């Protein structure tokens, strides 16, 4: 064998195990889930009789799933908006070359080192509304101590707030990550652009508004994609923090899928929820990948 041919064969042999594993354990199971979602498997006994889209129709007629979709939209909007705004403000703060910048950067990034399970346990206590016997705890106790008792709330036990309390916990964890993305983008902008703007009489606010923020649009898009796919398939935070909540006020499709599949043994309906989650995430990520690929080609 020639050297180049042997290199190709070696490369294929090295990649083949991973490719086969991905083909079987990723795409194979996706295909199996799609098949089950079209079948009549509604119990411990496997039944793969095809029923078409009946499981999907039944799912969208279910009140709990309708509430879950509403909760997902609410959570996604709040989570994206708050994480982007807080992350940008923190990045602007650190971009001023303040003293102990490294310490503040580490503090802001620290929540990212935790899992959503840990975050859920911590915020379940912080946002615990307390009781008449025990009194206030967590954030409500802080409000009592500083004389802001009017701000006390039932948080995740209040159906009118519910999923919004979960968004607070998620924002706490991910805003530091967004800060790191924005800060890296700001540090990549040449200082000459800022100096030229200052010479022309632009204020710092004008510099950020007309120069820096437009140049950060690709980073904003990346942050939206990352945070968006997290919000669409969120499960562990809800599981550790609240569960489905009173009247399903904190329920989400992923938690509904877990309940339906592994507690109710409605495997076909659970598979239908999984496929809907897959399609929703794909609808968010695939256009981004296409846009990125076209941008790279143009460069």
Buried (B, 14 or more C-beta within 10 A) or exposed (E): EEEEEEEEEEEEEEEEEEEEEEEEEEEEEEEEBBBBBBBBBBEEEEEEEEBEEBBBEBBEEBEBBEBBBEBBEBBBEBBBEBBBEBBBEBBBBBBEEEEEBEEBBEEBBEBBEBEBEBBBBBBBEBBBBBEEEEEBBBBBBBBBEEEEEEEBBBBBBBBEBBBBBBBBBBBBBBBBBBBBBBBEBBEEBEEEEBEEBEEEEBEEEEBBEEBBBEBBEEBBEBBBBBBBBBBBBBBBBBBBBBBBBBEBBBBBBBBBBBBBBEEBBBBBBBBBBBBBBBEBBEEBBEEBEEEBEEEEEEE
